[in-house]
Amino acid sequence: MRTIAIFVTAITALVAASPALGDDSPAPKKDKSQQIVCRTDAYVGSHIPQRICKTRAEWDEAAKQSQQYLDTARNMPVAPPKGGG
């Protein structure tokens, strides 16, 4: 019993003497564009949805590129039908 008491006292002293695990400095503000966002998408021809994880900046860039593609396709001239038919 005495050995256990000495052991507990030694552990308590070590824990009290060790530096704190946390840092006292303020946490740096995280950039929201670097936050990971996961989405589940089901693709055409597949019954199995896939989970895709990207940073918020990557999702924003993908949305921007998709919108540019749609704007380009929407503004393309349409050729008149060929033939007299």
PyMOL commands that set and color helices and strands:
alter all, ss='L'
color gray80, all
select helices_A, chain A and resi 2-17+32-34+56-74
alter helices_A, ss='H'
color red, helices_A
select strands_A, chain A and resi 36-41+50-55
alter strands_A, ss='S'
color yellow, strands_A
deselect
rebuild
show_as cartoon
